[in-house]
């Protein structure tokens, strides 16, 4: 959108904005004084982050709710329109993941992952696309995974959700041809976020949230002459 270093303030919507990648992207984009609406389930965390954004000179609001709840999505989108006047960037970032052999995963884990990772992305894109198409500009970014491009043991359901949204975005890119609305995915490997709290994993070799934030910013700030499809990031520390 080539707005990152201009005087044009973008209206940025971030789902899953209460910690991790969502928080890091908000703080990265706040360096240029954009406006924000963050969604998540942790009201206290959302308020704290919005206070930080405000202290940096940004306009920032938040909504608490489940991305898979259509009524809550409708309610929050009305707040986005009333408080920001619309949206320029939709960063569909909320996600959950459970890992293990397929026979050990539960139907509850299936439902939560598909509701959040797929239904949640669909709802937010479904509701915001008419706004973006009407103004004929905007950037959609969906947090996928390296597992949206490949598969692996012990990640069957999680990878299935990420393959689903990968296909959703790739189909959407075809639908958006001839418009100035763009769609992309960000596809990181393991990222050191609170997602791994309490899990027996080596977080020292993971990507940092700042790595993802800079890649997301690169997509948002791209020139009109490019249309980034996806960015795959893998950890640089292999040993």
N, C-alpha and C positions, 0 to 999 in steps of 0.2 A: 504493500500500500504506500510505501515510500513516505510514511508520515513520522517515523521514529525520530528524526532530527529536525522536523519542521515545527512551525508554530501551531499546527493543527492538532487539537486534542481529540484523541480517539475515545469512544465509549466502549469499554471492554467488559464483557460478561465472562466470569470464570466460575464454572461449577467445580465442586471439590476444592474450594478456595480457603479452607480453614487451616491447612497445614501443607507440608511437603511441596510438591511441584506447583500446586495452585498458588500457594503463598509466595514461592520464589519468583514465579512469573509476574505476579502483581508487583512485587518489590522491584523487579528488574524494569518493568514498563513504567513504574512510577518515577524513574529518573528523568522522564520527559513530560511529567505533569499531566498524564491522561486521567480519565474518569473511570470509575470502577463500580461494578455490582458483583459481589461475591456470594455464592451459595454454599451451603454445607449443613451439617447437623449439629455442630458445636457452636452454640451462640456466643459463648465467652471468647472462644478463639477467633471467631469472625469479627467480633467487636474490637478485640485487641489489634488485629491486622488492619481493620479499617481506620482505627485511631492512628496507627503508624503511617498509613497512606495519607491521612489528613494532615499529619504533622509534616509530611514531605510536600505539602501544597496541592495535594490531589483531592478531588471530590470522590467520596467513597461511601457506598451503602452495602447492606448485606440482607440476605433473606435466609431463613432457616427452614429446611424441608428436604424431603426425599426426592431425588431426581426422577424416580420412577412413578411418583404420585402425580397424575395429570392435573388434578385440582390445584395442588401446590405449585406446579410448574406454571399453570395459567395465572395464579395469584402473583407469583414472583415476577413473571414477565410483565404484568400490568404495572408493577412497581418499577421495573426497569424503564418502561416507557414514560411513566409519570416523573421519575426522578432524573433520568438521563436524557429523556426525549427520544430515545431509540438506542440502537446498538450498531457498532461498526465491526467489532471483533467478538466472535463467540468461541471461547475456549472450553470445549466439553471435556473435562478432565476427571470428573468423579469416577472412581472405580474401586472394586474390591477383588480379592483373589484368595483362593484356597488351593492348596497343592497336596498331592498324594496320589497313590495308585487309584485308578478309576473305580475299582470295586470298593474302595474305602471312603469315597466321597459320598455325601448325603444329598438327598433331594432338597433339603433346606439350603445347602451350599450351592446347588444348581440354581435354585430360584433366586437367591440373593445376587449371584454373579450375573445371571442373564438380566435380571430386573435392573440392576445398577449399570452394568457395563454396556448393555445393548438397548434395553427399553429406555433408559435414562438419556442416552445419546440421541436415540430416535426422537423422543419427545422434545428435547431442546432444539434440535435441528428442524423438526417439523413445525415448531411454533415460531422460530426466528427467521426461517428462510423467506417467508412472505415480506418481512420488513426489509431484509437485505436486498431482495429482488426488486422491491418497489423503489428503493433508493439507488439501485443498480451499482452498488459497491459494497465491499465488505470481505472479511476473511473469516473462514471457519477453520478451526484447528481441533482435532480430536486426539486425545492421548490414547494411542494404541500401545504396542509393545513390539520388541523383536519377535515375540511369540505370535504376533499377528502376521508375520511373514514366513514363519517356519513352525515346526512342532518339536516336542521333546517329551521325555518321560515325566510323569507325575504332574503334568500341567494340562490335562485333557480338557477340562471344563473352562479354565481360564483362557487357554489358547483358542478354544472354540469361540468364546465371546469376542476375542480380539480379531480373529479371522472374520467374524460377522461384521464388526464395525469397519474393518478394512474394506470389505466388499461394499458396505453401505457408502463409504466415502468415495470409493472409486466409481461407483455407479452415479453418485451425486456429481462428481466432476464432469461426467459426460452430460448430465442434465444442465450443467451450468455453462456449457460452451456457448459463446456468443454474448455472455453477460460479463460484467466486471466484478462478479462475486467469485471468490476462490475458496477452495477447500483442500486441506492437507491433513496428514497425520504426522504425529511425532512418535517414533518407535524406539524407545530406550530399552536397553538391557536393565539389569538390576540397579535401582537407584536407592541411595541411602536416605530413607525417609522414615517417619514414625510407623509406616506400614510394617516394618520389620522389628518393631519393639517386642521384646520377649521371645523372639525366635532365635534359635541356635544357628546363626549364619555369620560369615565373616563380612562385616560391612566395610572394612577398610579397602576392599578391592572394588567397591561399587562406584557407579557414577555419583557425582554430587548434584543436588537439586539445581545448583547454579549452572551446571552444564546444560541441563534441559531448558532452563529459563533463557539462556543465551540463544539456544537453537530456536525456541519459540519466537523470540524477538526477531531473529533472522527472517523467519517466515512472515511475521507481521510487517517488517520494514522492507520487504522485497519491492523492487521497482515494478512499475506497470508492465514492463516488458517480459517479466517472468511469472511463472505459475508453479510454485513448488508442489510436487506430488507428496513426497514424504521424506523425512530425515531419520535415518537409522543411526543410533548412537550406541556404542558398546564401551564397556569399561576399558580404560587405558592400562590399568594395573593388572597384569595377567599373572604375576608371580610375587 
